[in-house]
Amino acid sequence: MTFNSLAEFLAMGGYAFYVWTSYGLTLVVMLANIIIPIWQRKQFLRSLSLKQQRSE
């Protein structure tokens, strides 16, 4: 399949909605897989610090 224009490429042969939606969802999941562990680590370290301060 060859595309002669950018508009034709973006239309994806009539399946643009499904193709771009799947790309978007994939991007969201991949970003979540990066961001959520970082956020959880910060929360864990913060709670550990608070526990340590209470015990002193």
PDB file with SEQRES, HELIX, SHEET and CRYST1 records, atoms N, CA, C and O in Angstrom:
SEQRES   1 A   56  MET THR PHE ASN SER LEU ALA GLU PHE LEU ALA MET GLY          
SEQRES   2 A   56  GLY TYR ALA PHE TYR VAL TRP THR SER TYR GLY LEU THR          
SEQRES   3 A   56  LEU VAL VAL MET LEU ALA ASN ILE ILE ILE PRO ILE TRP          
SEQRES   4 A   56  GLN ARG LYS GLN PHE LEU ARG SER LEU SER LEU LYS GLN          
SEQRES   5 A   56  GLN ARG SER GLU                                              
HELIX    1 AA1 LEU A    6  ALA A   11  1                                   6    
HELIX    2 AA2 MET A   12  GLY A   14  5                                   3    
HELIX    3 AA3 ALA A   16  SER A   55  1                                  40    
CRYST1    1.000    1.000    1.000  90.00  90.00  90.00 P 1           1          
ATOM      1  N   MET A   1       0.844  -1.172   0.000  1.00  0.00           N  
ATOM      2  CA  MET A   1       0.000   0.000   0.000  1.00  0.00           C  
ATOM      3  C   MET A   1       0.890   1.236   0.000  1.00  0.00           C  
ATOM      4  O   MET A   1       1.720   1.405   0.893  1.00  0.00           O  
ATOM      5  N   THR A   2       0.724   2.077  -0.972  1.00  0.00           N  
ATOM      6  CA  THR A   2       1.491   3.326  -1.033  1.00  0.00           C  
ATOM      7  C   THR A   2       0.544   4.503  -0.872  1.00  0.00           C  
ATOM      8  O   THR A   2      -0.601   4.472  -1.321  1.00  0.00           O  
ATOM      9  N   PHE A   3       1.051   5.534  -0.222  1.00  0.00           N  
ATOM     10  CA  PHE A   3       0.262   6.735   0.019  1.00  0.00           C  
ATOM     11  C   PHE A   3       0.817   7.862  -0.843  1.00  0.00           C  
ATOM     12  O   PHE A   3       2.025   8.097  -0.869  1.00  0.00           O  
ATOM     13  N   ASN A   4      -0.070   8.553  -1.544  1.00  0.00           N  
ATOM     14  CA  ASN A   4       0.360   9.636  -2.424  1.00  0.00           C  
ATOM     15  C   ASN A   4       0.309  11.006  -1.761  1.00  0.00           C  
ATOM     16  O   ASN A   4       0.881  11.964  -2.282  1.00  0.00           O  
ATOM     17  N   SER A   5      -0.362  11.112  -0.628  1.00  0.00           N  
ATOM     18  CA  SER A   5      -0.435  12.400   0.055  1.00  0.00           C  
ATOM     19  C   SER A   5      -0.538  12.176   1.563  1.00  0.00           C  
ATOM     20  O   SER A   5      -0.829  11.077   2.035  1.00  0.00           O  
ATOM     21  N   LEU A   6      -0.294  13.240   2.287  1.00  0.00           N  
ATOM     22  CA  LEU A   6      -0.384  13.168   3.738  1.00  0.00           C  
ATOM     23  C   LEU A   6      -1.825  12.899   4.166  1.00  0.00           C  
ATOM     24  O   LEU A   6      -2.063  12.137   5.103  1.00  0.00           O  
ATOM     25  N   ALA A   7      -2.769  13.509   3.495  1.00  0.00           N  
ATOM     26  CA  ALA A   7      -4.181  13.300   3.834  1.00  0.00           C  
ATOM     27  C   ALA A   7      -4.576  11.841   3.630  1.00  0.00           C  
ATOM     28  O   ALA A   7      -5.326  11.280   4.429  1.00  0.00           O  
ATOM     29  N   GLU A   8      -4.085  11.243   2.586  1.00  0.00           N  
ATOM     30  CA  GLU A   8      -4.372   9.828   2.316  1.00  0.00           C  
ATOM     31  C   GLU A   8      -3.741   8.947   3.391  1.00  0.00           C  
ATOM     32  O   GLU A   8      -4.341   7.967   3.833  1.00  0.00           O  
ATOM     33  N   PHE A   9      -2.536   9.301   3.804  1.00  0.00           N  
ATOM     34  CA  PHE A   9      -1.873   8.559   4.871  1.00  0.00           C  
ATOM     35  C   PHE A   9      -2.662   8.658   6.170  1.00  0.00           C  
ATOM     36  O   PHE A   9      -2.889   7.657   6.848  1.00  0.00           O  
ATOM     37  N   LEU A  10      -3.081   9.892   6.514  1.00  0.00           N  
ATOM     38  CA  LEU A  10      -3.819  10.098   7.755  1.00  0.00           C  
ATOM     39  C   LEU A  10      -5.180   9.421   7.738  1.00  0.00           C  
ATOM     40  O   LEU A  10      -5.698   9.046   8.790  1.00  0.00           O  
ATOM     41  N   ALA A  11      -5.769   9.259   6.551  1.00  0.00           N  
ATOM     42  CA  ALA A  11      -7.070   8.593   6.428  1.00  0.00           C  
ATOM     43  C   ALA A  11      -6.943   7.081   6.625  1.00  0.00           C  
ATOM     44  O   ALA A  11      -7.926   6.418   6.957  1.00  0.00           O  
ATOM     45  N   MET A  12      -5.767   6.542   6.427  1.00  0.00           N  
ATOM     46  CA  MET A  12      -5.478   5.118   6.625  1.00  0.00           C  
ATOM     47  C   MET A  12      -6.467   4.218   5.892  1.00  0.00           C  
ATOM     48  O   MET A  12      -6.940   3.226   6.447  1.00  0.00           O  
ATOM     49  N   GLY A  13      -6.770   4.560   4.670  1.00  0.00           N  
ATOM     50  CA  GLY A  13      -7.637   3.706   3.857  1.00  0.00           C  
ATOM     51  C   GLY A  13      -9.040   3.565   4.424  1.00  0.00           C  
ATOM     52  O   GLY A  13      -9.687   2.540   4.212  1.00  0.00           O  
ATOM     53  N   GLY A  14      -9.524   4.574   5.139  1.00  0.00           N  
ATOM     54  CA  GLY A  14     -10.865   4.529   5.710  1.00  0.00           C  
ATOM     55  C   GLY A  14     -10.917   3.985   7.127  1.00  0.00           C  
ATOM     56  O   GLY A  14     -11.987   3.952   7.735  1.00  0.00           O  
ATOM     57  N   TYR A  15      -9.797   3.566   7.654  1.00  0.00           N  
ATOM     58  CA  TYR A  15      -9.754   2.998   9.008  1.00  0.00           C  
ATOM     59  C   TYR A  15      -9.061   3.939   9.985  1.00  0.00           C  
ATOM     60  O   TYR A  15      -8.569   3.491  11.021  1.00  0.00           O  
ATOM     61  N   ALA A  16      -9.011   5.216   9.682  1.00  0.00           N  
ATOM     62  CA  ALA A  16      -8.255   6.184  10.479  1.00  0.00           C  
ATOM     63  C   ALA A  16      -8.701   6.209  11.931  1.00  0.00           C  
ATOM     64  O   ALA A  16      -7.860   6.225  12.829  1.00  0.00           O  
ATOM     65  N   PHE A  17      -9.998   6.213  12.181  1.00  0.00           N  
ATOM     66  CA  PHE A  17     -10.481   6.288  13.556  1.00  0.00           C  
ATOM     67  C   PHE A  17      -9.933   5.133  14.381  1.00  0.00           C  
ATOM     68  O   PHE A  17      -9.453   5.345  15.495  1.00  0.00           O  
ATOM     69  N   TYR A  18      -9.996   3.929  13.856  1.00  0.00           N  
ATOM     70  CA  TYR A  18      -9.543   2.747  14.599  1.00  0.00           C  
ATOM     71  C   TYR A  18      -8.027   2.735  14.756  1.00  0.00           C  
ATOM     72  O   TYR A  18      -7.510   2.387  15.817  1.00  0.00           O  
ATOM     73  N   VAL A  19      -7.323   3.115  13.705  1.00  0.00           N  
ATOM     74  CA  VAL A  19      -5.859   3.104  13.745  1.00  0.00           C  
ATOM     75  C   VAL A  19      -5.345   4.149  14.724  1.00  0.00           C  
ATOM     76  O   VAL A  19      -4.530   3.832  15.590  1.00  0.00           O  
ATOM     77  N   TRP A  20      -5.807   5.391  14.600  1.00  0.00           N  
ATOM     78  CA  TRP A  20      -5.305   6.462  15.452  1.00  0.00           C  
ATOM     79  C   TRP A  20      -5.778   6.298  16.893  1.00  0.00           C  
ATOM     80  O   TRP A  20      -5.071   6.688  17.822  1.00  0.00           O  
ATOM     81  N   THR A  21      -6.966   5.727  17.090  1.00  0.00           N  
ATOM     82  CA  THR A  21      -7.418   5.445  18.455  1.00  0.00           C  
ATOM     83  C   THR A  21      -6.517   4.408  19.112  1.00  0.00           C  
ATOM     84  O   THR A  21      -6.150   4.552  20.278  1.00  0.00           O  
ATOM     85  N   SER A  22      -6.163   3.377  18.376  1.00  0.00           N  
ATOM     86  CA  SER A  22      -5.286   2.350  18.950  1.00  0.00           C  
ATOM     87  C   SER A  22      -3.892   2.911  19.230  1.00  0.00           C  
ATOM     88  O   SER A  22      -3.281   2.563  20.240  1.00  0.00           O  
ATOM     89  N   TYR A  23      -3.384   3.768  18.356  1.00  0.00           N  
ATOM     90  CA  TYR A  23      -2.097   4.417  18.620  1.00  0.00           C  
ATOM     91  C   TYR A  23      -2.186   5.284  19.868  1.00  0.00           C  
ATOM     92  O   TYR A  23      -1.281   5.271  20.702  1.00  0.00           O  
ATOM     93  N   GLY A  24      -3.267   6.033  19.997  1.00  0.00           N  
ATOM     94  CA  GLY A  24      -3.447   6.900  21.158  1.00  0.00           C  
ATOM     95  C   GLY A  24      -3.524   6.114  22.450  1.00  0.00           C  
ATOM     96  O   GLY A  24      -2.880   6.472  23.436  1.00  0.00           O  
ATOM     97  N   LEU A  25      -4.304   5.046  22.455  1.00  0.00           N  
ATOM     98  CA  LEU A  25      -4.427   4.221  23.659  1.00  0.00           C  
ATOM     99  C   LEU A  25      -3.099   3.565  24.015  1.00  0.00           C  
ATOM    100  O   LEU A  25      -2.747   3.461  25.190  1.00  0.00           O  
ATOM    101  N   THR A  26      -2.377   3.130  23.016  1.00  0.00           N  
ATOM    102  CA  THR A  26      -1.061   2.533  23.257  1.00  0.00           C  
ATOM    103  C   THR A  26      -0.121   3.553  23.891  1.00  0.00           C  
ATOM    104  O   THR A  26       0.609   3.229  24.828  1.00  0.00           O  
ATOM    105  N   LEU A  27      -0.137   4.779  23.384  1.00  0.00           N  
ATOM    106  CA  LEU A  27       0.692   5.838  23.947  1.00  0.00           C  
ATOM    107  C   LEU A  27       0.321   6.116  25.402  1.00  0.00           C  
ATOM    108  O   LEU A  27       1.201   6.280  26.247  1.00  0.00           O  
ATOM    109  N   VAL A  28      -0.974   6.168  25.693  1.00  0.00           N  
ATOM    110  CA  VAL A  28      -1.432   6.420  27.064  1.00  0.00           C  
ATOM    111  C   VAL A  28      -0.952   5.316  28.003  1.00  0.00           C  
ATOM    112  O   VAL A  28      -0.462   5.603  29.095  1.00  0.00           O  
ATOM    113  N   VAL A  29      -1.089   4.068  27.589  1.00  0.00           N  
ATOM    114  CA  VAL A  29      -0.664   2.941  28.432  1.00  0.00           C  
ATOM    115  C   VAL A  29       0.846   2.956  28.641  1.00  0.00           C  
ATOM    116  O   VAL A  29       1.320   2.705  29.749  1.00  0.00           O  
ATOM    117  N   MET A  30       1.597   3.244  27.600  1.00  0.00           N  
ATOM    118  CA  MET A  30       3.055   3.271  27.736  1.00  0.00           C  
ATOM    119  C   MET A  30       3.497   4.403  28.661  1.00  0.00           C  
ATOM    120  O   MET A  30       4.401   4.217  29.475  1.00  0.00           O  
ATOM    121  N   LEU A  31       2.873   5.564  28.547  1.00  0.00           N  
ATOM    122  CA  LEU A  31       3.204   6.668  29.454  1.00  0.00           C  
ATOM    123  C   LEU A  31       2.821   6.331  30.885  1.00  0.00           C  
ATOM    124  O   LEU A  31       3.553   6.662  31.818  1.00  0.00           O  
ATOM    125  N   ALA A  32       1.682   5.677  31.065  1.00  0.00           N  
ATOM    126  CA  ALA A  32       1.260   5.277  32.411  1.00  0.00           C  
ATOM    127  C   ALA A  32       2.260   4.295  33.013  1.00  0.00           C  
ATOM    128  O   ALA A  32       2.543   4.350  34.210  1.00  0.00           O  
ATOM    129  N   ASN A  33       2.795   3.396  32.186  1.00  0.00           N  
ATOM    130  CA  ASN A  33       3.778   2.426  32.669  1.00  0.00           C  
ATOM    131  C   ASN A  33       5.085   3.094  33.093  1.00  0.00           C  
ATOM    132  O   ASN A  33       5.870   2.504  33.835  1.00  0.00           O  
ATOM    133  N   ILE A  34       5.319   4.306  32.631  1.00  0.00           N  
ATOM    134  CA  ILE A  34       6.513   5.048  33.038  1.00  0.00           C  
ATOM    135  C   ILE A  34       6.202   5.936  34.239  1.00  0.00           C  
ATOM    136  O   ILE A  34       6.977   5.981  35.195  1.00  0.00           O  
ATOM    137  N   ILE A  35       5.079   6.637  34.196  1.00  0.00           N  
ATOM    138  CA  ILE A  35       4.765   7.656  35.199  1.00  0.00           C  
ATOM    139  C   ILE A  35       4.290   7.058  36.522  1.00  0.00           C  
ATOM    140  O   ILE A  35       4.708   7.523  37.582  1.00  0.00           O  
ATOM    141  N   ILE A  36       3.441   6.056  36.490  1.00  0.00           N  
ATOM    142  CA  ILE A  36       2.853   5.507  37.722  1.00  0.00           C  
ATOM    143  C   ILE A  36       3.918   4.935  38.672  1.00  0.00           C  
ATOM    144  O   ILE A  36       3.858   5.228  39.866  1.00  0.00           O  
ATOM    145  N   PRO A  37       4.882   4.141  38.206  1.00  0.00           N  
ATOM    146  CA  PRO A  37       5.908   3.646  39.145  1.00  0.00           C  
ATOM    147  C   PRO A  37       6.742   4.775  39.766  1.00  0.00           C  
ATOM    148  O   PRO A  37       7.122   4.694  40.934  1.00  0.00           O  
ATOM    149  N   ILE A  38       7.024   5.821  38.989  1.00  0.00           N  
ATOM    150  CA  ILE A  38       7.767   6.958  39.532  1.00  0.00           C  
ATOM    151  C   ILE A  38       6.953   7.620  40.636  1.00  0.00           C  
ATOM    152  O   ILE A  38       7.485   7.938  41.700  1.00  0.00           O  
ATOM    153  N   TRP A  39       5.666   7.827  40.384  1.00  0.00           N  
ATOM    154  CA  TRP A  39       4.774   8.442  41.356  1.00  0.00           C  
ATOM    155  C   TRP A  39       4.652   7.573  42.614  1.00  0.00           C  
ATOM    156  O   TRP A  39       4.681   8.088  43.732  1.00  0.00           O  
ATOM    157  N   GLN A  40       4.516   6.259  42.426  1.00  0.00           N  
ATOM    158  CA  GLN A  40       4.397   5.347  43.567  1.00  0.00           C  
ATOM    159  C   GLN A  40       5.683   5.328  44.390  1.00  0.00           C  
ATOM    160  O   GLN A  40       5.624   5.252  45.617  1.00  0.00           O  
ATOM    161  N   ARG A  41       6.830   5.394  43.744  1.00  0.00           N  
ATOM    162  CA  ARG A  41       8.107   5.409  44.456  1.00  0.00           C  
ATOM    163  C   ARG A  41       8.218   6.652  45.316  1.00  0.00           C  
ATOM    164  O   ARG A  41       8.651   6.585  46.466  1.00  0.00           O  
ATOM    165  N   LYS A  42       7.823   7.800  44.749  1.00  0.00           N  
ATOM    166  CA  LYS A  42       7.865   9.041  45.526  1.00  0.00           C  
ATOM    167  C   LYS A  42       6.946   8.951  46.738  1.00  0.00           C  
ATOM    168  O   LYS A  42       7.315   9.379  47.831  1.00  0.00           O  
ATOM    169  N   GLN A  43       5.760   8.400  46.551  1.00  0.00           N  
ATOM    170  CA  GLN A  43       4.824   8.234  47.667  1.00  0.00           C  
ATOM    171  C   GLN A  43       5.403   7.307  48.733  1.00  0.00           C  
ATOM    172  O   GLN A  43       5.306   7.589  49.927  1.00  0.00           O  
ATOM    173  N   PHE A  44       6.000   6.210  48.300  1.00  0.00           N  
ATOM    174  CA  PHE A  44       6.586   5.244  49.223  1.00  0.00           C  
ATOM    175  C   PHE A  44       7.705   5.883  50.035  1.00  0.00           C  
ATOM    176  O   PHE A  44       7.758   5.734  51.255  1.00  0.00           O  
ATOM    177  N   LEU A  45       8.596   6.592  49.355  1.00  0.00           N  
ATOM    178  CA  LEU A  45       9.709   7.231  50.053  1.00  0.00           C  
ATOM    179  C   LEU A  45       9.208   8.310  51.009  1.00  0.00           C  
ATOM    180  O   LEU A  45       9.764   8.487  52.093  1.00  0.00           O  
ATOM    181  N   ARG A  46       8.173   9.024  50.616  1.00  0.00           N  
ATOM    182  CA  ARG A  46       7.591  10.050  51.487  1.00  0.00           C  
ATOM    183  C   ARG A  46       6.995   9.413  52.737  1.00  0.00           C  
ATOM    184  O   ARG A  46       7.198   9.910  53.845  1.00  0.00           O  
ATOM    185  N   SER A  47       6.260   8.312  52.563  1.00  0.00           N  
ATOM    186  CA  SER A  47       5.652   7.647  53.723  1.00  0.00           C  
ATOM    187  C   SER A  47       6.728   7.027  54.622  1.00  0.00           C  
ATOM    188  O   SER A  47       6.594   7.041  55.845  1.00  0.00           O  
ATOM    189  N   LEU A  48       7.776   6.494  54.032  1.00  0.00           N  
ATOM    190  CA  LEU A  48       8.884   5.942  54.806  1.00  0.00           C  
ATOM    191  C   LEU A  48       9.551   7.040  55.630  1.00  0.00           C  
ATOM    192  O   LEU A  48       9.883   6.830  56.797  1.00  0.00           O  
ATOM    193  N   SER A  49       9.744   8.202  55.029  1.00  0.00           N  
ATOM    194  CA  SER A  49      10.346   9.330  55.733  1.00  0.00           C  
ATOM    195  C   SER A  49       9.477   9.769  56.895  1.00  0.00           C  
ATOM    196  O   SER A  49       9.993  10.061  57.974  1.00  0.00           O  
ATOM    197  N   LEU A  50       8.165   9.823  56.697  1.00  0.00           N  
ATOM    198  CA  LEU A  50       7.259  10.209  57.772  1.00  0.00           C  
ATOM    199  C   LEU A  50       7.298   9.185  58.920  1.00  0.00           C  
ATOM    200  O   LEU A  50       7.290   9.571  60.089  1.00  0.00           O  
ATOM    201  N   LYS A  51       7.340   7.903  58.598  1.00  0.00           N  
ATOM    202  CA  LYS A  51       7.416   6.865  59.631  1.00  0.00           C  
ATOM    203  C   LYS A  51       8.711   6.990  60.414  1.00  0.00           C  
ATOM    204  O   LYS A  51       8.725   6.820  61.633  1.00  0.00           O  
ATOM    205  N   GLN A  52       9.793   7.286  59.717  1.00  0.00           N  
ATOM    206  CA  GLN A  52      11.075   7.419  60.381  1.00  0.00           C  
ATOM    207  C   GLN A  52      11.075   8.645  61.311  1.00  0.00           C  
ATOM    208  O   GLN A  52      11.612   8.592  62.417  1.00  0.00           O  
ATOM    209  N   GLN A  53      10.478   9.726  60.858  1.00  0.00           N  
ATOM    210  CA  GLN A  53      10.412  10.927  61.693  1.00  0.00           C  
ATOM    211  C   GLN A  53       9.561  10.684  62.949  1.00  0.00           C  
ATOM    212  O   GLN A  53       9.885  11.192  64.022  1.00  0.00           O  
ATOM    213  N   ARG A  54       8.499   9.929  62.820  1.00  0.00           N  
ATOM    214  CA  ARG A  54       7.629   9.619  63.977  1.00  0.00           C  
ATOM    215  C   ARG A  54       8.349   8.751  65.001  1.00  0.00           C  
ATOM    216  O   ARG A  54       8.132   8.892  66.204  1.00  0.00           O  
ATOM    217  N   SER A  55       9.202   7.855  64.523  1.00  0.00           N  
ATOM    218  CA  SER A  55       9.851   6.923  65.430  1.00  0.00           C  
ATOM    219  C   SER A  55      11.027   7.550  66.186  1.00  0.00           C  
ATOM    220  O   SER A  55      11.508   6.980  67.165  1.00  0.00           O  
ATOM    221  N   GLU A  56      11.478   8.693  65.747  1.00  0.00           N  
ATOM    222  CA  GLU A  56      12.636   9.333  66.397  1.00  0.00           C  
ATOM    223  C   GLU A  56      12.237  10.116  67.612  1.00  0.00           C  
ATOM    224  O   GLU A  56      13.090  10.712  68.270  1.00  0.00           O  
TER     225      GLU A  56                                                      
END                                                                             
